[in-house]
């Protein structure tokens, strides 16, 4: 996959997510998501963290949480969700659709994964029926490996995941078949309501 194409997918995903978030009702902004303890407001604060936080500030926040990224991400998402309005966070996402941020060691495919998965955290929990375009799912699932599974705490020992709507499989063992989007939720440790 060419880097330029992946960056186009990232920009499109961010713009589409900005539209999804901007259409949420006040009740939906307060509803739970697939990220435990986070409403859409916290998810969006987390998605946009890299646009608001400098590298020195990120390092300071990590030190504050003794190097525990998950604890730092949770604390800052909760804090920032209270400091910014939903409109400000949506505008920040939209304005940074082409931002070159990449997670450490993840490249642009990792950035796309970040946005797609957290977008699904909201759209699946709220039952919005959004379908991620298959070419984006292919990039995200194509980057799957043991490192990602370990990060999400997912053990696929003895299981072979097989997408029913695209040519993709992963693992060895007993087949588990589902649409690619549902398999992505499974490998990212999400529990679907």
Residue frames relative to the residue before (quaternion, step in Angstrom):
aa qw qx qy qz dx dy dz
X 1.0000 0.0000 0.0000 0.0000 0.00 0.00 0.00
X 0.4066 -0.7149 0.5158 0.2398 3.55 -0.75 1.02
X 0.5819 -0.6071 0.4250 0.3350 3.55 -1.05 0.87
X 0.6399 0.5383 -0.3298 0.4382 3.60 0.94 -0.86
X 0.6520 0.5087 -0.3181 0.4636 3.60 0.99 -0.81
X 0.6449 0.5135 -0.3229 0.4649 3.58 0.96 -0.84
X 0.6462 0.5104 -0.3224 0.4669 3.59 0.98 -0.78
X 0.6123 0.5254 -0.3501 0.4759 3.60 1.08 -0.61
X 0.6361 0.5198 -0.3241 0.4692 3.58 1.02 -0.81
X 0.6333 0.5330 -0.3291 0.4545 3.59 0.97 -0.86
X 0.6762 0.4948 -0.2988 0.4567 3.58 0.80 -0.99
X 0.6590 0.5010 -0.3100 0.4675 3.59 0.95 -0.85
X 0.6460 0.5197 -0.3215 0.4573 3.59 0.96 -0.86
X 0.6718 0.4950 -0.3048 0.4591 3.59 0.89 -0.87
X 0.6537 0.5019 -0.3227 0.4655 3.59 0.94 -0.80
X 0.6626 0.4954 -0.3079 0.4699 3.58 0.95 -0.85
X 0.6493 0.5006 -0.3255 0.4709 3.58 0.99 -0.76
X 0.6004 0.5456 -0.3632 0.4582 3.60 1.04 -0.68
X 0.6419 0.5089 -0.3182 0.4772 3.60 1.03 -0.77
X 0.6360 0.5237 -0.3269 0.4630 3.58 0.98 -0.87
X 0.6929 0.4759 -0.2841 0.4612 3.58 0.79 -1.00
X 0.6663 0.5158 -0.3205 0.4328 3.61 0.92 -0.83
X 0.6834 0.4820 -0.2822 0.4701 3.60 1.19 -0.47
X 0.4761 0.6847 -0.4482 0.3220 3.63 1.21 -0.07
X 0.4341 -0.6731 0.5372 0.2644 3.54 -1.12 0.75
X 0.6686 -0.4784 0.3577 0.4428 3.62 -1.19 0.26
X 0.6438 0.5175 -0.3267 0.4593 3.61 1.02 -0.73
X 0.6563 0.5109 -0.3166 0.4562 3.59 0.98 -0.80
X 0.6087 0.5537 -0.3576 0.4416 3.61 1.05 -0.66
X 0.7253 0.4261 -0.2328 0.4880 3.59 1.16 -0.55
X 0.5232 0.6654 -0.3942 0.3578 3.59 1.28 -0.14
X 0.5546 -0.5941 0.4515 0.3682 3.61 -1.18 0.42
X 0.2497 -0.7382 0.6071 0.1553 3.55 -1.27 0.50
X 0.6719 -0.4718 0.3620 0.4414 3.58 -1.26 -0.17
X 0.5770 0.5057 -0.3877 0.5108 3.62 1.29 -0.05
X 0.4525 -0.7328 0.4353 0.2623 3.56 -0.37 1.24
X 0.8492 0.1524 -0.1472 0.4837 3.52 -0.83 1.08
X 0.6590 0.4879 -0.3120 0.4799 3.60 1.26 -0.01
X 0.2973 -0.6896 0.6347 0.1823 3.49 -1.18 0.79
X 0.7105 -0.4086 0.3061 0.4842 3.64 -1.18 0.03
X 0.5915 0.5908 -0.3540 0.4192 3.59 1.08 -0.70
X 0.6925 0.4513 -0.2780 0.4894 3.61 0.90 -0.88
X 0.6155 0.5380 -0.3525 0.4555 3.58 1.02 -0.75
X 0.6894 0.4702 -0.2850 0.4717 3.58 0.88 -0.92
X 0.6039 0.5337 -0.3594 0.4705 3.60 1.04 -0.65
X 0.6602 0.4972 -0.3029 0.4746 3.58 1.02 -0.78
X 0.6410 0.5297 -0.3298 0.4469 3.60 0.90 -0.90
X 0.7624 0.3863 -0.1946 0.4814 3.59 0.97 -0.85
X 0.3521 0.7712 -0.4769 0.2321 3.60 1.26 0.01
X 0.6923 0.5050 -0.2990 0.4199 3.60 0.82 -0.92
X 0.6328 0.5175 -0.3431 0.4626 3.62 1.18 -0.34
X 0.7339 0.4205 -0.2175 0.4870 3.57 1.18 -0.54
X 0.7480 0.4082 -0.1949 0.4857 3.57 1.15 -0.58
X 0.3631 -0.7252 0.5462 0.2093 3.57 -0.76 1.06
X 0.6528 -0.5130 0.3755 0.4120 3.58 -1.24 0.33
X 0.6488 0.4916 -0.3461 0.4665 3.68 0.88 -0.73
X 0.6482 0.5058 -0.3234 0.4684 3.60 1.00 -0.77
X 0.6133 0.5416 -0.3374 0.4655 3.58 1.04 -0.79
X 0.6563 0.5097 -0.3067 0.4641 3.58 0.91 -0.93
X 0.6474 0.5167 -0.3129 0.4647 3.57 0.97 -0.84
X 0.6515 0.5059 -0.3102 0.4726 3.58 0.97 -0.86
X 0.6418 0.5156 -0.3205 0.4685 3.60 1.04 -0.76
X 0.6313 0.5166 -0.3314 0.4740 3.59 0.98 -0.79
X 0.6264 0.5582 -0.3275 0.4344 3.56 0.97 -0.87
X 0.7589 0.3161 -0.1764 0.5413 3.58 1.11 -0.71
X 0.5227 -0.6958 0.3747 0.3198 3.56 1.22 0.68
X 0.7236 -0.4744 0.2431 0.4385 3.57 0.97 0.90
X 0.5310 0.6193 -0.4141 0.4038 3.59 1.26 0.09
X 0.3201 -0.7881 0.4939 0.1803 3.58 -0.21 1.30
X 0.6628 0.5212 -0.3273 0.4264 3.60 0.83 -0.90
X 0.6523 0.4990 -0.3152 0.4756 3.58 0.96 -0.81
X 0.6559 0.5076 -0.3075 0.4664 3.58 0.97 -0.89
X 0.6570 0.5141 -0.3142 0.4531 3.59 0.91 -0.90
X 0.6544 0.5064 -0.3125 0.4666 3.58 0.96 -0.83
X 0.6774 0.4993 -0.2988 0.4500 3.59 0.82 -0.95
X 0.7114 0.4510 -0.2767 0.4625 3.59 0.82 -0.94
X 0.6126 0.5384 -0.3579 0.4547 3.62 1.05 -0.65
X 0.6663 0.4922 -0.3018 0.4719 3.58 0.94 -0.87
X 0.6506 0.5120 -0.3097 0.4676 3.57 0.97 -0.85
X 0.7261 0.4548 -0.2523 0.4498 3.56 0.75 -1.08
X 0.5874 0.5710 -0.3701 0.4381 3.60 1.11 -0.56
X 0.6964 0.4485 -0.2648 0.4937 3.56 1.18 -0.54
X 0.6773 0.5057 -0.2858 0.4516 3.57 1.21 -0.40
X 0.7499 0.3089 -0.1736 0.5587 3.59 1.20 -0.45
X 0.4498 -0.6465 0.5296 0.3150 3.55 -1.12 0.59
X 0.6365 -0.5112 0.3934 0.4227 3.56 -1.23 0.33
X 0.6305 0.5392 -0.3339 0.4475 3.60 1.01 -0.75
X 0.6467 0.5130 -0.3196 0.4652 3.59 0.99 -0.80
X 0.6687 0.4965 -0.3032 0.4630 3.59 0.95 -0.84
X 0.6328 0.5138 -0.3317 0.4749 3.60 1.00 -0.78
X 0.6583 0.5073 -0.3095 0.4621 3.59 0.91 -0.91
X 0.6341 0.5356 -0.3228 0.4548 3.58 1.05 -0.77
X 0.6442 0.5076 -0.3163 0.4767 3.58 0.99 -0.81
X 0.6853 0.4916 -0.2877 0.4538 3.56 0.83 -0.98
X 0.6769 0.5036 -0.2935 0.4495 3.60 0.93 -0.90
X 0.7457 0.3765 -0.2020 0.5112 3.59 1.18 -0.53
X 0.2064 0.8152 -0.5168 0.1607 3.58 1.17 0.53
X 0.7765 0.3140 -0.1733 0.5182 3.59 1.00 -0.73
X 0.2908 0.7688 -0.5132 0.2468 3.58 1.22 0.39
X 0.4109 -0.7605 0.4505 0.2231 3.63 -0.84 0.90
X 0.2862 0.7860 -0.5114 0.1970 3.63 1.17 0.32
X 0.0025 -0.7557 0.6548 -0.0130 3.52 -1.17 0.81
X 0.4554 -0.6655 0.4986 0.3180 3.61 -0.91 0.76
X 0.6209 -0.5546 0.3847 0.3986 3.61 -1.05 0.64
X 0.8460 0.1215 -0.1239 0.5041 3.55 -0.77 1.08
X 0.6664 0.5462 -0.3000 0.4094 3.59 1.23 -0.08
X 0.3010 -0.7768 0.5025 0.2311 3.57 1.19 -0.40
X 0.7496 -0.3767 0.2765 0.4687 3.54 -1.28 -0.27
X 0.5846 0.5550 -0.3793 0.4543 3.60 1.11 -0.54
X 0.6356 0.5214 -0.3183 0.4721 3.58 1.08 -0.71
X 0.6305 0.5194 -0.3311 0.4722 3.59 1.05 -0.73
X 0.6452 0.5028 -0.3193 0.4785 3.57 0.99 -0.82
X 0.6285 0.5388 -0.3295 0.4539 3.59 0.97 -0.85
X 0.6324 0.5489 -0.3187 0.4441 3.55 0.94 -0.96
X 0.7225 0.4453 -0.2556 0.4630 3.56 0.77 -1.03
X 0.6531 0.5136 -0.3204 0.4550 3.60 0.93 -0.85
X 0.6934 0.4828 -0.2923 0.4479 3.59 0.76 -1.01
X 0.7013 0.4436 -0.2910 0.4761 3.60 0.84 -0.87
X 0.5809 0.5484 -0.3798 0.4665 3.58 1.14 -0.46
X 0.6573 0.4987 -0.2981 0.4800 3.56 1.01 -0.84
X 0.5564 0.6008 -0.3950 0.4164 3.60 1.09 -0.59
X 0.7173 0.4186 -0.2344 0.5053 3.55 1.05 -0.79
X 0.7299 0.4597 -0.2755 0.4244 3.58 0.63 -1.08
X 0.6555 0.4926 -0.3213 0.4738 3.62 1.01 -0.69
X 0.6648 0.5075 -0.3142 0.4491 3.59 0.89 -0.88
X 0.7291 0.4134 -0.2352 0.4922 3.58 1.03 -0.78
X 0.4245 -0.7305 0.4470 0.2938 3.58 1.28 -0.03
X 0.2809 0.8059 -0.4804 0.2020 3.59 1.07 0.71
X 0.4027 -0.7600 0.4412 0.2562 3.59 1.23 -0.21
X 0.3592 0.7359 -0.5072 0.2688 3.60 1.14 0.38
X 0.1736 -0.7633 0.6155 0.0917 3.55 -1.00 0.91
X 0.3645 -0.7053 0.5658 0.2227 3.56 -0.79 1.04
X 0.5237 -0.6411 0.4452 0.3414 3.61 -0.83 0.87
X 0.5807 -0.6446 0.3736 0.3282 3.59 -0.92 0.93
X 0.6279 0.5393 -0.3600 0.4305 3.61 1.00 -0.64
X 0.6405 0.4934 -0.3251 0.4906 3.60 1.12 -0.59
X 0.6270 0.5231 -0.3346 0.4704 3.58 1.00 -0.79
X 0.6300 0.5460 -0.3368 0.4376 3.59 1.00 -0.80
X 0.6476 0.5017 -0.3212 0.4751 3.61 0.99 -0.78
X 0.6767 0.4956 -0.2990 0.4549 3.57 0.86 -0.97
X 0.7053 0.4444 -0.2719 0.4807 3.60 0.80 -0.94
X 0.6133 0.5644 -0.3420 0.4340 3.58 1.12 -0.61
X 0.6823 0.4712 -0.2822 0.4825 3.58 1.19 -0.45
X 0.4445 0.7178 -0.4407 0.3047 3.58 1.28 0.01
X 0.1454 0.7706 -0.6098 0.1147 3.53 -1.01 0.88
X 0.7513 -0.3959 0.2768 0.4496 3.55 -1.30 0.00
X 0.6044 0.5707 -0.3553 0.4274 3.58 1.06 -0.73
X 0.6796 0.4791 -0.2851 0.4768 3.59 0.92 -0.91
X 0.6448 0.5184 -0.3249 0.4581 3.58 0.94 -0.84
X 0.6477 0.5111 -0.3150 0.4690 3.57 0.98 -0.83
X 0.6236 0.5448 -0.3386 0.4470 3.60 0.97 -0.86
X 0.7472 0.3900 -0.2104 0.4952 3.58 0.95 -0.90
X 0.4562 -0.7113 0.4349 0.3111 3.61 1.26 -0.03
X 0.4570 0.6803 -0.4422 0.3644 3.57 1.10 0.70
X 0.1369 -0.7770 0.6120 0.0551 3.57 -0.89 1.01
X 0.0758 -0.8160 0.5731 0.0020 3.56 -0.57 1.17
X 0.2212 0.7919 -0.5372 0.1880 3.57 1.13 0.53
X 0.8438 0.1394 -0.1324 0.5011 3.56 -0.81 1.06
X 0.6547 0.4788 -0.3117 0.4949 3.58 1.25 0.26
X 0.1398 -0.7516 0.6388 0.0866 3.54 -1.07 0.82
X 0.2376 -0.7659 0.5837 0.1273 3.57 -0.59 1.15
X 0.0118 -0.7919 0.6099 -0.0273 3.57 -0.93 0.94
X 0.3381 -0.7398 0.5505 0.1877 3.56 -0.72 1.11
X 0.3434 -0.7538 0.5281 0.1869 3.57 -0.94 0.89
X 0.7563 0.3822 -0.1990 0.4923 3.59 1.21 -0.34
X 0.7657 0.1531 -0.1564 0.6048 3.57 1.28 0.27
X 0.5575 -0.6022 0.4513 0.3505 3.56 -1.24 0.33
X 0.4222 0.6676 -0.5073 0.3445 3.57 0.05 1.32
X 0.1092 0.7566 -0.6410 0.0693 3.51 -1.10 0.83
X 0.0656 -0.7847 0.6159 0.0225 3.53 -1.27 0.43
X 0.7976 0.3129 -0.2385 0.4573 3.55 -1.03 0.83
X 0.3407 -0.7060 0.5876 0.2005 3.51 -1.42 0.04
X 0.6223 0.5561 -0.4069 0.3715 3.54 -1.04 0.76
X 0.8200 -0.1953 0.1841 0.5055 3.53 -1.19 -0.68
X 0.4139 -0.7324 0.4762 0.2557 3.61 -0.68 1.02
X 0.0625 -0.7320 0.6774 0.0383 3.53 -1.16 0.79
X 0.0731 -0.8366 0.5425 -0.0180 3.56 -0.35 1.26
X 0.2178 0.7394 -0.6134 0.1723 3.54 -1.03 0.91
X 0.6429 -0.4777 0.3911 0.4533 3.60 -1.21 0.17
X 0.6549 -0.5630 0.3472 0.3655 3.57 -1.11 0.77
X 0.6463 0.5300 -0.3317 0.4375 3.59 0.93 -0.83
X 0.6616 0.4874 -0.3049 0.4814 3.59 1.01 -0.76
X 0.6290 0.5207 -0.3372 0.4686 3.59 1.05 -0.69
X 0.6134 0.5405 -0.3494 0.4578 3.59 1.05 -0.71
X 0.6350 0.5103 -0.3311 0.4762 3.59 0.97 -0.77
X 0.6483 0.5259 -0.3194 0.4484 3.58 0.98 -0.83
X 0.7237 0.4354 -0.2669 0.4641 3.60 0.80 -0.96
X 0.6822 0.4401 -0.3043 0.4983 3.59 1.20 -0.26
X 0.5801 -0.6621 0.3341 0.3370 3.53 1.26 0.49
X 0.4410 0.6972 -0.4623 0.3251 3.60 1.16 0.37
X 0.2567 -0.7237 0.6220 0.1533 3.51 -1.18 0.74
X 0.2869 -0.7784 0.5373 0.1523 3.55 -0.58 1.17
X 0.4684 -0.6931 0.4622 0.2942 3.59 -0.79 0.99
